[in-house]
């Protein structure tokens, strides 16, 4: 995985890291095994937790920095306690169970209400040890690609 800082908007120097001029608290390099729908050719990403913007994270392609998304740790959502990840998906990432993984959901702003929604139907599941990740499409009719965040953060 090529995660050279020169290809992205993340700048690292010693312990001081920035993302588009914002201070980075934590930076994870992620190898998205199958890419994302519409961006299957992109595999190297960074997930940046930004100082002062918790609980939001920036998720950005290393090879095409213009491809970036806002994400949140799925465990912060009340509904996430009811979600089961398929054992096959965990196995692909070299994980024994859901608690060994990190799960994030992609956010977007609803154009009508100007409120955040989360794609809880297709989380990004991440192995924090290997850096491998996949977007998992969950087979659960109660989950939505535009789940409102209103009153949802645990």
Secondary structure, DSSP 4 states (H G I P E B T S, - for coil): ----GGGSSEEEETTEEEETTEEEEEEEEEEETT-BTTBTT--EEEEEEETTSTTEEEEEESS-TT-EEEEEEGGGBGGGGG----HHHHHHTT-SSGGGEEEEEEEEE-TTT--EEE--SSPEEEETTT-EEEE-----TT--TTEE-TTTB-
